[in-house]
Amino acid sequence: MNTIIILYLLFCIPLRILIYTNFKNTKNLKFSGILAIAFGLGFLYQYIYKRKKGILGQEVWWDNNRIIYGILYLIYAFFLLVQEKNYHFILLFSIIYGLNSFINKHYIKKN
């Protein structure tokens, strides 16, 4: 199995699920919102400056998706900070979108 596939399935998706389950805790919405702002700005920064390596040094195939993730995390942060009740659906959408992008890239298009 390709290293990128292993990293994605064993690191990226579980990390997102962990973030999703931890951010569902309503006790620390303000702190979680500030953390989500940092994630969102980080994705946008990497998109603008075209960082071509991932956090583990691997080749980046999701560069075009970083703007989507950045916007989603910023919307998510806003929802957390204003205590919108359905805030967790934004991050859940991010997980589904990322998994769909991964499958599309590595199994459907294969380019």
Buried (B, 14 or more C-beta within 10 A) or exposed (E): EEEBEEBBEEBBBEEBEEBBEEBEEEEEBEEBBEBBBEBBBBBBEBBEEEBEEBEEEEEBBBBEBBBBBBBBBBBBBBBBBEEBEEBBEBBBBBBEBBBEBBEEBBEEEEE
